[in-house]
Amino acid sequence: MGEAGASSWRVRRARAPGALPSAAVSQDRRRRYEIGDPELDALLETLLERAQAKLGPGDDAESLRQLAVTALRLLRDGTPRGEVKLLNSALKELRHAFRVFAPYRAVRKVSVFGSARTGTDHADWKQAHAFAQRIAAEGWMIITGAGDGIMGAAQDGAGRDASFGVNIRLPFEQQANPVIAGDPKLVNFRYFFTRKVVFVKESHAIALFPGGFGTHDEGFEALTLMQTGKSELLPVVFVDAPGGTYWAEWREWLDTHLRARGLVSPEDFALFKVTDDVDEAALEILRFYANYHSSRYVRDALVIRLREAPSSDELDALNRDFASLLKGGRIELSAPLPEEGDELPGHPRLVLRYNRRDAGRLRLLIDRLNSLVDPPARPLPASPHEIVAAPLPPGAEDEREA
């Protein structure tokens, strides 16, 4: 298939023969999202054109136009002041967080969750510290809630340069730990929901150590989002201390009370791993990306990006063993689709009409794809990482406490 066309919202891309309809074409067929007053809509168009000329065209000017329309419609709706303040604060928090993370898009990151109350002499603290050292030695970065306990252990293990903190403002228990306090990569949130959006958006893996309600909330939410297809699949590891049973007993409870009653599928257990071995936890994360790179949807087709394409025999085996994942057709090998633009042009694709129901089976498909290439070596011994700290984007300092 041919290369994608220009990215400006004013330019329509040509469809290659047999290509899926693009989002831009579909948008044209829908009613245009506007304020509803011709004079105001014209003024908004003029403002956006001038803003683009001075500030830059943006990757998706049409969505930015709709965002402005939504804000102005709040006036028409008579939205109460408190609700407007909530929307305003949430948007500013997310914008600031996106800007802080933007310079590190090319670096994979693992979110680490666990109790803020765990002391430095506890086996769980030492395990989190060792895990963060191992994964940072592989060039990964760490995201935590920036508190003490397990969060502080992970950031101390990874080091300041390889750490992000996404702190929630609470009346207790959640002051930023000394490792990340004052760092430009520390983001303070007023709302849990905006903080969770950032965790989900920026994480390539999740590691959970023993913790309380918040830790279980984050773990179950990650599994729920993957199971329901609301987030991309990623490796999730539940890590006990050596010989510990905290997560092992939790898994037994899931097996006894959820799987046995048919409340989850047996394949859903493929979405996570329980271990008390730091190296095995790190290897589970690294193995997930041995061949699999990422995925996205193009209309109703799931596009899986790989490092190495399967052979024709391997592709036939995938179609035979994973036919239950399909709404129809076959798993096909493909070049990048036009709708993907210039994303990862050198990576082969698998395109399939995924039924969006069997996330556990989809994870098993990814595991099979990863098994087609040489497995990664066991993680390197802990050593100082070399992640170059990027400068905070201009103006971000002004918004850190917005």
Secondary structure as a PSIPRED ss2 file (coil, helix, strand):
# PSIPRED VFORMAT (PSIPRED V4.0)

   1 M C   1.000  0.000  0.000
   2 G C   1.000  0.000  0.000
   3 E C   1.000  0.000  0.000
   4 A C   1.000  0.000  0.000
   5 G C   1.000  0.000  0.000
   6 A C   1.000  0.000  0.000
   7 S C   1.000  0.000  0.000
   8 S C   1.000  0.000  0.000
   9 W C   1.000  0.000  0.000
  10 R C   1.000  0.000  0.000
  11 V C   1.000  0.000  0.000
  12 R C   1.000  0.000  0.000
  13 R C   1.000  0.000  0.000
  14 A C   1.000  0.000  0.000
  15 R C   1.000  0.000  0.000
  16 A C   1.000  0.000  0.000
  17 P C   1.000  0.000  0.000
  18 G C   1.000  0.000  0.000
  19 A C   1.000  0.000  0.000
  20 L C   1.000  0.000  0.000
  21 P C   1.000  0.000  0.000
  22 S C   1.000  0.000  0.000
  23 A H   0.000  1.000  0.000
  24 A H   0.000  1.000  0.000
  25 V H   0.000  1.000  0.000
  26 S H   0.000  1.000  0.000
  27 Q H   0.000  1.000  0.000
  28 D H   0.000  1.000  0.000
  29 R H   0.000  1.000  0.000
  30 R C   1.000  0.000  0.000
  31 R C   1.000  0.000  0.000
  32 R C   1.000  0.000  0.000
  33 Y C   1.000  0.000  0.000
  34 E C   1.000  0.000  0.000
  35 I C   1.000  0.000  0.000
  36 G C   1.000  0.000  0.000
  37 D C   1.000  0.000  0.000
  38 P H   0.000  1.000  0.000
  39 E H   0.000  1.000  0.000
  40 L H   0.000  1.000  0.000
  41 D H   0.000  1.000  0.000
  42 A H   0.000  1.000  0.000
  43 L H   0.000  1.000  0.000
  44 L H   0.000  1.000  0.000
  45 E H   0.000  1.000  0.000
  46 T H   0.000  1.000  0.000
  47 L H   0.000  1.000  0.000
  48 L H   0.000  1.000  0.000
  49 E H   0.000  1.000  0.000
  50 R H   0.000  1.000  0.000
  51 A H   0.000  1.000  0.000
  52 Q H   0.000  1.000  0.000
  53 A H   0.000  1.000  0.000
  54 K H   0.000  1.000  0.000
  55 L H   0.000  1.000  0.000
  56 G C   1.000  0.000  0.000
  57 P C   1.000  0.000  0.000
  58 G C   1.000  0.000  0.000
  59 D C   1.000  0.000  0.000
  60 D C   1.000  0.000  0.000
  61 A H   0.000  1.000  0.000
  62 E H   0.000  1.000  0.000
  63 S H   0.000  1.000  0.000
  64 L H   0.000  1.000  0.000
  65 R H   0.000  1.000  0.000
  66 Q H   0.000  1.000  0.000
  67 L H   0.000  1.000  0.000
  68 A H   0.000  1.000  0.000
  69 V H   0.000  1.000  0.000
  70 T H   0.000  1.000  0.000
  71 A H   0.000  1.000  0.000
  72 L H   0.000  1.000  0.000
  73 R H   0.000  1.000  0.000
  74 L H   0.000  1.000  0.000
  75 L H   0.000  1.000  0.000
  76 R H   0.000  1.000  0.000
  77 D H   0.000  1.000  0.000
  78 G C   1.000  0.000  0.000
  79 T C   1.000  0.000  0.000
  80 P C   1.000  0.000  0.000
  81 R H   0.000  1.000  0.000
  82 G H   0.000  1.000  0.000
  83 E H   0.000  1.000  0.000
  84 V H   0.000  1.000  0.000
  85 K H   0.000  1.000  0.000
  86 L H   0.000  1.000  0.000
  87 L H   0.000  1.000  0.000
  88 N H   0.000  1.000  0.000
  89 S H   0.000  1.000  0.000
  90 A H   0.000  1.000  0.000
  91 L H   0.000  1.000  0.000
  92 K H   0.000  1.000  0.000
  93 E H   0.000  1.000  0.000
  94 L H   0.000  1.000  0.000
  95 R H   0.000  1.000  0.000
  96 H H   0.000  1.000  0.000
  97 A H   0.000  1.000  0.000
  98 F H   0.000  1.000  0.000
  99 R H   0.000  1.000  0.000
 100 V H   0.000  1.000  0.000
 101 F H   0.000  1.000  0.000
 102 A H   0.000  1.000  0.000
 103 P H   0.000  1.000  0.000
 104 Y H   0.000  1.000  0.000
 105 R C   1.000  0.000  0.000
 106 A C   1.000  0.000  0.000
 107 V C   1.000  0.000  0.000
 108 R C   1.000  0.000  0.000
 109 K E   0.000  0.000  1.000
 110 V E   0.000  0.000  1.000
 111 S E   0.000  0.000  1.000
 112 V E   0.000  0.000  1.000
 113 F E   0.000  0.000  1.000
 114 G C   1.000  0.000  0.000
 115 S C   1.000  0.000  0.000
 116 A C   1.000  0.000  0.000
 117 R C   1.000  0.000  0.000
 118 T C   1.000  0.000  0.000
 119 G C   1.000  0.000  0.000
 120 T C   1.000  0.000  0.000
 121 D C   1.000  0.000  0.000
 122 H C   1.000  0.000  0.000
 123 A H   0.000  1.000  0.000
 124 D H   0.000  1.000  0.000
 125 W H   0.000  1.000  0.000
 126 K H   0.000  1.000  0.000
 127 Q H   0.000  1.000  0.000
 128 A H   0.000  1.000  0.000
 129 H H   0.000  1.000  0.000
 130 A H   0.000  1.000  0.000
 131 F H   0.000  1.000  0.000
 132 A H   0.000  1.000  0.000
 133 Q H   0.000  1.000  0.000
 134 R H   0.000  1.000  0.000
 135 I H   0.000  1.000  0.000
 136 A H   0.000  1.000  0.000
 137 A H   0.000  1.000  0.000
 138 E C   1.000  0.000  0.000
 139 G C   1.000  0.000  0.000
 140 W C   1.000  0.000  0.000
 141 M E   0.000  0.000  1.000
 142 I E   0.000  0.000  1.000
 143 I E   0.000  0.000  1.000
 144 T E   0.000  0.000  1.000
 145 G C   1.000  0.000  0.000
 146 A C   1.000  0.000  0.000
 147 G C   1.000  0.000  0.000
 148 D C   1.000  0.000  0.000
 149 G C   1.000  0.000  0.000
 150 I H   0.000  1.000  0.000
 151 M H   0.000  1.000  0.000
 152 G H   0.000  1.000  0.000
 153 A H   0.000  1.000  0.000
 154 A H   0.000  1.000  0.000
 155 Q H   0.000  1.000  0.000
 156 D H   0.000  1.000  0.000
 157 G H   0.000  1.000  0.000
 158 A H   0.000  1.000  0.000
 159 G C   1.000  0.000  0.000
 160 R H   0.000  1.000  0.000
 161 D H   0.000  1.000  0.000
 162 A H   0.000  1.000  0.000
 163 S E   0.000  0.000  1.000
 164 F E   0.000  0.000  1.000
 165 G E   0.000  0.000  1.000
 166 V E   0.000  0.000  1.000
 167 N E   0.000  0.000  1.000
 168 I E   0.000  0.000  1.000
 169 R C   1.000  0.000  0.000
 170 L C   1.000  0.000  0.000
 171 P C   1.000  0.000  0.000
 172 F C   1.000  0.000  0.000
 173 E C   1.000  0.000  0.000
 174 Q C   1.000  0.000  0.000
 175 Q C   1.000  0.000  0.000
 176 A C   1.000  0.000  0.000
 177 N C   1.000  0.000  0.000
 178 P C   1.000  0.000  0.000
 179 V C   1.000  0.000  0.000
 180 I C   1.000  0.000  0.000
 181 A C   1.000  0.000  0.000
 182 G C   1.000  0.000  0.000
 183 D C   1.000  0.000  0.000
 184 P C   1.000  0.000  0.000
 185 K C   1.000  0.000  0.000
 186 L E   0.000  0.000  1.000
 187 V E   0.000  0.000  1.000
 188 N E   0.000  0.000  1.000
 189 F E   0.000  0.000  1.000
 190 R C   1.000  0.000  0.000
 191 Y C   1.000  0.000  0.000
 192 F H   0.000  1.000  0.000
 193 F H   0.000  1.000  0.000
 194 T H   0.000  1.000  0.000
 195 R H   0.000  1.000  0.000
 196 K H   0.000  1.000  0.000
 197 V H   0.000  1.000  0.000
 198 V H   0.000  1.000  0.000
 199 F H   0.000  1.000  0.000
 200 V H   0.000  1.000  0.000
 201 K H   0.000  1.000  0.000
 202 E H   0.000  1.000  0.000
 203 S C   1.000  0.000  0.000
 204 H C   1.000  0.000  0.000
 205 A E   0.000  0.000  1.000
 206 I E   0.000  0.000  1.000
 207 A E   0.000  0.000  1.000
 208 L E   0.000  0.000  1.000
 209 F C   1.000  0.000  0.000
 210 P C   1.000  0.000  0.000
 211 G C   1.000  0.000  0.000
 212 G C   1.000  0.000  0.000
 213 F H   0.000  1.000  0.000
 214 G H   0.000  1.000  0.000
 215 T H   0.000  1.000  0.000
 216 H H   0.000  1.000  0.000
 217 D H   0.000  1.000  0.000
 218 E H   0.000  1.000  0.000
 219 G H   0.000  1.000  0.000
 220 F H   0.000  1.000  0.000
 221 E H   0.000  1.000  0.000
 222 A H   0.000  1.000  0.000
 223 L H   0.000  1.000  0.000
 224 T H   0.000  1.000  0.000
 225 L H   0.000  1.000  0.000
 226 M H   0.000  1.000  0.000
 227 Q H   0.000  1.000  0.000
 228 T C   1.000  0.000  0.000
 229 G C   1.000  0.000  0.000
 230 K C   1.000  0.000  0.000
 231 S C   1.000  0.000  0.000
 232 E C   1.000  0.000  0.000
 233 L C   1.000  0.000  0.000
 234 L C   1.000  0.000  0.000
 235 P C   1.000  0.000  0.000
 236 V E   0.000  0.000  1.000
 237 V E   0.000  0.000  1.000
 238 F E   0.000  0.000  1.000
 239 V E   0.000  0.000  1.000
 240 D C   1.000  0.000  0.000
 241 A C   1.000  0.000  0.000
 242 P C   1.000  0.000  0.000
 243 G C   1.000  0.000  0.000
 244 G C   1.000  0.000  0.000
 245 T C   1.000  0.000  0.000
 246 Y H   0.000  1.000  0.000
 247 W H   0.000  1.000  0.000
 248 A H   0.000  1.000  0.000
 249 E H   0.000  1.000  0.000
 250 W H   0.000  1.000  0.000
 251 R H   0.000  1.000  0.000
 252 E H   0.000  1.000  0.000
 253 W H   0.000  1.000  0.000
 254 L H   0.000  1.000  0.000
 255 D H   0.000  1.000  0.000
 256 T H   0.000  1.000  0.000
 257 H H   0.000  1.000  0.000
 258 L H   0.000  1.000  0.000
 259 R H   0.000  1.000  0.000
 260 A C   1.000  0.000  0.000
 261 R C   1.000  0.000  0.000
 262 G C   1.000  0.000  0.000
 263 L C   1.000  0.000  0.000
 264 V C   1.000  0.000  0.000
 265 S C   1.000  0.000  0.000
 266 P H   0.000  1.000  0.000
 267 E H   0.000  1.000  0.000
 268 D H   0.000  1.000  0.000
 269 F H   0.000  1.000  0.000
 270 A H   0.000  1.000  0.000
 271 L H   0.000  1.000  0.000
 272 F C   1.000  0.000  0.000
 273 K E   0.000  0.000  1.000
 274 V E   0.000  0.000  1.000
 275 T E   0.000  0.000  1.000
 276 D C   1.000  0.000  0.000
 277 D C   1.000  0.000  0.000
 278 V H   0.000  1.000  0.000
 279 D H   0.000  1.000  0.000
 280 E H   0.000  1.000  0.000
 281 A H   0.000  1.000  0.000
 282 A H   0.000  1.000  0.000
 283 L H   0.000  1.000  0.000
 284 E H   0.000  1.000  0.000
 285 I H   0.000  1.000  0.000
 286 L H   0.000  1.000  0.000
 287 R H   0.000  1.000  0.000
 288 F H   0.000  1.000  0.000
 289 Y C   1.000  0.000  0.000
 290 A C   1.000  0.000  0.000
 291 N C   1.000  0.000  0.000
 292 Y E   0.000  0.000  1.000
 293 H E   0.000  0.000  1.000
 294 S E   0.000  0.000  1.000
 295 S E   0.000  0.000  1.000
 296 R E   0.000  0.000  1.000
 297 Y E   0.000  0.000  1.000
 298 V E   0.000  0.000  1.000
 299 R C   1.000  0.000  0.000
 300 D C   1.000  0.000  0.000
 301 A E   0.000  0.000  1.000
 302 L E   0.000  0.000  1.000
 303 V E   0.000  0.000  1.000
 304 I E   0.000  0.000  1.000
 305 R E   0.000  0.000  1.000
 306 L E   0.000  0.000  1.000
 307 R C   1.000  0.000  0.000
 308 E C   1.000  0.000  0.000
 309 A C   1.000  0.000  0.000
 310 P C   1.000  0.000  0.000
 311 S C   1.000  0.000  0.000
 312 S H   0.000  1.000  0.000
 313 D H   0.000  1.000  0.000
 314 E H   0.000  1.000  0.000
 315 L H   0.000  1.000  0.000
 316 D H   0.000  1.000  0.000
 317 A H   0.000  1.000  0.000
 318 L H   0.000  1.000  0.000
 319 N H   0.000  1.000  0.000
 320 R H   0.000  1.000  0.000
 321 D H   0.000  1.000  0.000
 322 F C   1.000  0.000  0.000
 323 A H   0.000  1.000  0.000
 324 S H   0.000  1.000  0.000
 325 L H   0.000  1.000  0.000
 326 L E   0.000  0.000  1.000
 327 K C   1.000  0.000  0.000
 328 G C   1.000  0.000  0.000
 329 G C   1.000  0.000  0.000
 330 R C   1.000  0.000  0.000
 331 I C   1.000  0.000  0.000
 332 E E   0.000  0.000  1.000
 333 L E   0.000  0.000  1.000
 334 S E   0.000  0.000  1.000
 335 A C   1.000  0.000  0.000
 336 P C   1.000  0.000  0.000
 337 L C   1.000  0.000  0.000
 338 P H   0.000  1.000  0.000
 339 E H   0.000  1.000  0.000
 340 E H   0.000  1.000  0.000
 341 G C   1.000  0.000  0.000
 342 D C   1.000  0.000  0.000
 343 E C   1.000  0.000  0.000
 344 L C   1.000  0.000  0.000
 345 P C   1.000  0.000  0.000
 346 G C   1.000  0.000  0.000
 347 H C   1.000  0.000  0.000
 348 P C   1.000  0.000  0.000
 349 R E   0.000  0.000  1.000
 350 L E   0.000  0.000  1.000
 351 V E   0.000  0.000  1.000
 352 L E   0.000  0.000  1.000
 353 R C   1.000  0.000  0.000
 354 Y E   0.000  0.000  1.000
 355 N C   1.000  0.000  0.000
 356 R C   1.000  0.000  0.000
 357 R C   1.000  0.000  0.000
 358 D C   1.000  0.000  0.000
 359 A H   0.000  1.000  0.000
 360 G H   0.000  1.000  0.000
 361 R H   0.000  1.000  0.000
 362 L H   0.000  1.000  0.000
 363 R H   0.000  1.000  0.000
 364 L H   0.000  1.000  0.000
 365 L H   0.000  1.000  0.000
 366 I H   0.000  1.000  0.000
 367 D H   0.000  1.000  0.000
 368 R H   0.000  1.000  0.000
 369 L H   0.000  1.000  0.000
 370 N H   0.000  1.000  0.000
 371 S H   0.000  1.000  0.000
 372 L C   1.000  0.000  0.000
 373 V C   1.000  0.000  0.000
 374 D C   1.000  0.000  0.000
 375 P C   1.000  0.000  0.000
 376 P C   1.000  0.000  0.000
 377 A C   1.000  0.000  0.000
 378 R C   1.000  0.000  0.000
 379 P C   1.000  0.000  0.000
 380 L C   1.000  0.000  0.000
 381 P C   1.000  0.000  0.000
 382 A C   1.000  0.000  0.000
 383 S C   1.000  0.000  0.000
 384 P C   1.000  0.000  0.000
 385 H C   1.000  0.000  0.000
 386 E C   1.000  0.000  0.000
 387 I C   1.000  0.000  0.000
 388 V C   1.000  0.000  0.000
 389 A C   1.000  0.000  0.000
 390 A C   1.000  0.000  0.000
 391 P C   1.000  0.000  0.000
 392 L C   1.000  0.000  0.000
 393 P C   1.000  0.000  0.000
 394 P C   1.000  0.000  0.000
 395 G C   1.000  0.000  0.000
 396 A H   0.000  1.000  0.000
 397 E H   0.000  1.000  0.000
 398 D H   0.000  1.000  0.000
 399 E H   0.000  1.000  0.000
 400 R C   1.000  0.000  0.000
 401 E C   1.000  0.000  0.000
 402 A C   1.000  0.000  0.000
